[in-house]
């Protein structure tokens, strides 16, 4: 049915998963930093974090990808030319895709973690300080484990949206699932077949992810008494 394109489709699926997981790791890191900044007493930190989340969430994802991959190298070359240097700048599509997707969803993760931090019982943090725990030790042993529990549902939803958003980076020629499906469809003139297969594979990722996330939530809430 796939006329010899099965290996390419599977390679594209693997690339989609790698891009998604790398972008998720970056998004979580940026989300933790962004939420810390938004809850900081520093007005500058809060301002920077608010600017970041507002701008990134307010600009279409595809447009940001195009700006990073096509616009930024051109801007760098123009600036270098203005200074009298003739250079050529090319971005690796994998790095550009992971970075852009990670930065985009880092803005959403910021709000997820901010809500998780606000949901913590402040009495536990005060108790940790009362028994002599330093800020770093209290954060590692008391705060962070509970933050993950509160943030996990939101991060799960973020992952489900993020993995589908990886399809957007096909426009920068990265050979992920949608890109290989498009190439195969053009060569065989069977767009319905290959795009349908791609849709089924994205759906499969979603279904497997939902099972994993449900089990992760059960594990994270073990020992928690429900009212």
C-alpha positions as CSV (number, residue, x, y, z in Angstrom):
1,X,0.0,0.0,0.0
2,X,2.9,2.4,0.8
3,X,4.8,1.4,-2.4
4,X,8.2,1.2,-0.7
5,X,7.8,4.3,1.4
6,X,7.2,2.5,4.7
7,X,10.8,2.9,5.9
8,X,10.8,6.7,5.2
9,X,7.4,7.1,7.0
10,X,8.8,5.2,10.1
11,X,12.0,7.4,10.0
12,X,9.7,10.4,9.9
13,X,7.8,9.1,12.9
14,X,11.0,8.7,14.8
15,X,12.1,12.2,14.0
16,X,8.7,13.6,15.1
17,X,9.1,11.9,18.5
18,X,12.7,13.0,18.9
19,X,11.8,16.6,18.1
20,X,8.8,16.5,20.4
21,X,10.7,15.1,23.3
22,X,13.6,17.5,22.9
23,X,11.2,20.5,22.6
24,X,9.2,19.3,25.6
25,X,12.4,19.2,27.7
26,X,13.3,22.7,26.7
27,X,9.7,23.8,27.3
28,X,9.7,22.4,30.9
29,X,13.0,24.1,31.6
30,X,11.8,27.5,30.3
31,X,8.5,26.9,32.1
32,X,10.2,26.5,35.5
33,X,12.4,29.5,34.9
34,X,9.4,31.6,33.6
35,X,7.2,30.6,36.6
36,X,10.0,31.4,39.0
37,X,10.4,34.8,37.4
38,X,6.6,35.5,37.4
39,X,6.4,34.7,41.1
40,X,9.6,36.6,41.9
41,X,9.7,39.7,44.0
42,X,11.8,41.3,41.3
43,X,9.8,43.6,39.1
44,X,12.3,43.2,36.3
45,X,12.0,39.4,36.4
46,X,8.2,39.6,36.4
47,X,8.3,42.1,33.5
48,X,10.6,39.9,31.4
49,X,8.5,36.8,32.0
50,X,5.3,38.6,31.2
51,X,6.7,40.0,28.0
52,X,7.9,36.5,27.0
53,X,4.6,34.7,27.6
54,X,2.5,37.5,26.1
55,X,4.6,37.8,22.9
56,X,5.1,34.1,22.3
57,X,1.5,33.2,23.0
58,X,0.2,36.1,20.9
59,X,2.1,35.3,17.6
60,X,1.2,32.3,15.4
61,X,3.5,29.3,15.8
62,X,4.1,28.9,12.1
63,X,5.1,32.6,11.8
64,X,7.6,32.2,14.7
65,X,9.1,29.2,13.0
66,X,9.5,31.1,9.7
67,X,11.0,34.1,11.5
68,X,13.6,31.9,13.3
69,X,14.6,29.7,10.4
70,X,14.4,32.2,7.5
71,X,14.2,35.6,9.0
72,X,17.0,35.5,11.6
73,X,19.8,34.3,9.3
74,X,18.9,37.0,6.8
75,X,18.8,39.6,9.6
76,X,22.3,38.5,10.8
77,X,23.7,38.6,7.3
78,X,22.3,42.1,6.7
79,X,23.7,43.4,9.9
80,X,27.1,41.8,9.1
81,X,27.0,43.3,5.6
82,X,26.3,46.7,7.2
83,X,29.5,46.3,9.3
84,X,31.4,45.4,6.1
85,X,31.5,41.6,6.5
86,X,30.2,39.2,3.9
87,X,29.0,36.0,5.7
88,X,26.5,33.3,5.1
89,X,24.3,32.0,8.0
90,X,22.3,28.8,7.8
91,X,20.4,27.3,10.7
92,X,20.2,23.5,11.2
93,X,16.4,22.7,10.7
94,X,16.4,20.3,13.6
95,X,17.9,22.8,16.0
96,X,15.7,25.6,14.7
97,X,12.6,23.4,15.0
98,X,13.3,22.1,18.5
99,X,14.3,25.6,19.8
100,X,11.3,27.3,18.3
101,X,8.8,24.7,19.5
102,X,10.4,24.6,22.9
103,X,10.3,28.3,23.3
104,X,6.7,28.5,22.2
105,X,5.5,25.9,24.6
106,X,7.8,27.1,27.3
107,X,5.5,30.1,27.5
108,X,2.5,27.8,28.1
109,X,4.5,25.7,30.5
110,X,5.3,28.9,32.5
111,X,1.6,29.3,33.3
112,X,1.2,25.6,34.1
113,X,4.0,25.7,36.6
114,X,2.9,29.1,38.0
115,X,-0.5,27.6,38.8
116,X,1.2,24.6,40.3
117,X,3.4,26.7,42.6
118,X,0.4,28.7,43.7
119,X,-1.5,25.6,44.6
120,X,1.1,24.5,47.1
121,X,0.3,24.6,50.8
122,X,2.5,27.4,52.2
123,X,2.4,25.8,55.6
124,X,4.6,22.9,54.4
125,X,7.2,25.4,53.1
126,X,7.2,27.2,56.4
127,X,7.5,23.9,58.3
128,X,10.5,23.0,56.2
129,X,12.2,26.2,57.1
130,X,11.3,25.7,60.8
131,X,13.2,22.4,60.9
132,X,16.2,24.0,59.5
133,X,16.0,23.2,55.7
134,X,17.7,25.7,53.5
135,X,15.8,27.2,50.5
136,X,17.5,24.8,48.0
137,X,16.9,21.7,50.1
138,X,13.3,22.6,50.8
139,X,12.7,23.3,47.1
140,X,14.2,19.9,46.2
141,X,12.5,17.8,48.8
142,X,9.2,19.6,49.6
143,X,8.3,22.0,46.8
144,X,9.4,20.3,43.5
145,X,7.9,16.9,44.1
146,X,4.5,18.4,44.8
147,X,4.8,20.9,41.9
148,X,5.1,17.9,39.5
149,X,1.9,16.4,40.9
150,X,-0.1,19.6,40.3
151,X,1.6,20.4,37.0
152,X,1.3,16.9,35.4
153,X,-2.2,17.2,34.0
154,X,-1.3,20.6,32.4
155,X,2.0,19.3,31.1
156,X,0.2,16.3,29.6
157,X,-2.2,18.5,27.7
158,X,0.8,20.6,26.6
159,X,2.6,17.5,25.3
160,X,-0.5,16.4,23.3
161,X,-0.6,19.8,21.6
162,X,3.1,20.1,21.2
163,X,3.6,16.7,19.4
164,X,1.0,17.8,16.8
165,X,2.7,21.2,16.4
166,X,5.9,19.4,15.3
167,X,4.1,19.0,11.9
168,X,4.6,22.7,11.4
169,X,8.4,22.3,11.0
170,X,7.9,20.5,7.8
171,X,7.9,23.9,6.2
172,X,11.6,24.3,7.1
173,X,12.4,21.0,5.3
174,X,13.0,18.8,8.3
175,X,12.2,15.3,7.3
176,X,9.7,14.4,10.1
177,X,6.5,12.5,9.7
178,X,4.5,15.1,7.7
179,X,7.4,16.0,5.5
180,X,8.0,12.4,4.5
181,X,4.3,11.9,3.9
182,X,4.2,14.9,1.6
183,X,7.2,13.7,-0.3
184,X,5.7,10.2,-0.7
185,X,2.3,11.6,-1.7
186,X,3.9,13.8,-4.4
187,X,6.0,10.9,-5.8
188,X,3.2,8.4,-5.9
189,X,0.3,10.8,-6.5
190,X,-1.6,9.2,-3.7
191,X,-2.0,12.1,-1.2
192,X,-5.0,10.6,0.6
193,X,-3.2,7.3,1.4
194,X,-0.1,8.9,2.9
195,X,-1.7,11.8,4.7
196,X,-4.3,9.3,6.1
197,X,-1.4,7.1,7.3
198,X,0.3,10.2,8.9
199,X,-3.0,11.1,10.6
200,X,-3.3,7.6,12.0
201,X,0.3,7.7,13.4
202,X,-0.3,11.1,15.1
203,X,-3.5,9.6,16.6
204,X,-1.5,6.6,17.8
205,X,1.0,8.8,19.5
206,X,-1.9,10.6,21.2
207,X,-3.5,7.4,22.4
208,X,-0.3,5.9,23.7
209,X,0.6,9.3,25.4
210,X,-2.8,9.4,27.1
211,X,-2.3,5.9,28.6
212,X,1.1,6.9,29.8
213,X,-0.1,10.2,31.3
214,X,-3.0,8.5,33.1
215,X,-0.6,6.1,34.7
216,X,1.8,8.9,35.6
217,X,-1.0,10.8,37.3
218,X,-2.0,7.8,39.3
219,X,1.6,7.3,40.4
220,X,2.0,11.0,41.2
221,X,-1.1,11.0,43.4
222,X,-0.3,7.8,45.3
223,X,-0.9,8.2,49.0
224,X,-3.0,11.3,48.5
225,X,-6.3,11.2,50.3
226,X,-9.2,12.4,48.2
227,X,-12.0,14.2,49.8
